[in-house]
């Protein structure tokens, strides 16, 4: 760890925080695999605990004593400066105290992500980063084992997703499916019962489905507004709906995920699953 007091905001070493958007960071060719931004001491701590490697860190001077022990093993620059200067650099108030530019870990293969899993979540084309982060938080809190995202789904390592998830995107096993809805066939081969959460005249009530659930369930959640595609509904083994009252027809997808995951929770985590 090398402490660097910020003097010149045009320093190329600060480019991760100043001139690159999250999309550009993800596509950065050096280092291979790209980068993501971890925001807040809690998220940085969880990222490093998950084995992710920082490239640099940026923080308010008063946060250095708390984070220095965590960053000490890494030969990286740790940029420090007053709040006004950091806000000028990043374009927003760094009220959580610290950022870290992290190397993206390689995506794990599907069979490794779902090994020993009994409850997983599939996100079909959910483009709102806040919803993605909130769903990951529900997955962690309610004991599901993994998340799979379709090719057009928002990036779980986008800064807002990581922040809303409280860093659980760094703990919950996840990967991106190579294709969808063809990926549903892979899940069937792996023994998962696909439960699509959607409004349908033929849907089964969540209460009924949860009363005698299959051993291995993949809960499929659809995009905001349009919901699940017709192809996803056709690939599902069961369409499940949450009973509503007072004329409300649906919940926000993140809220719906929490309700469904709570109803389908396991009494004990299976062997090899991650407990939170």
Order of alpha helices (4+ residues) and beta strands (2+ residues): beta-alpha-alpha-beta-alpha-beta-alpha-beta-alpha-beta-alpha-beta-alpha-beta-alpha-beta-alpha-beta-beta-alpha-beta-alpha-beta-alpha
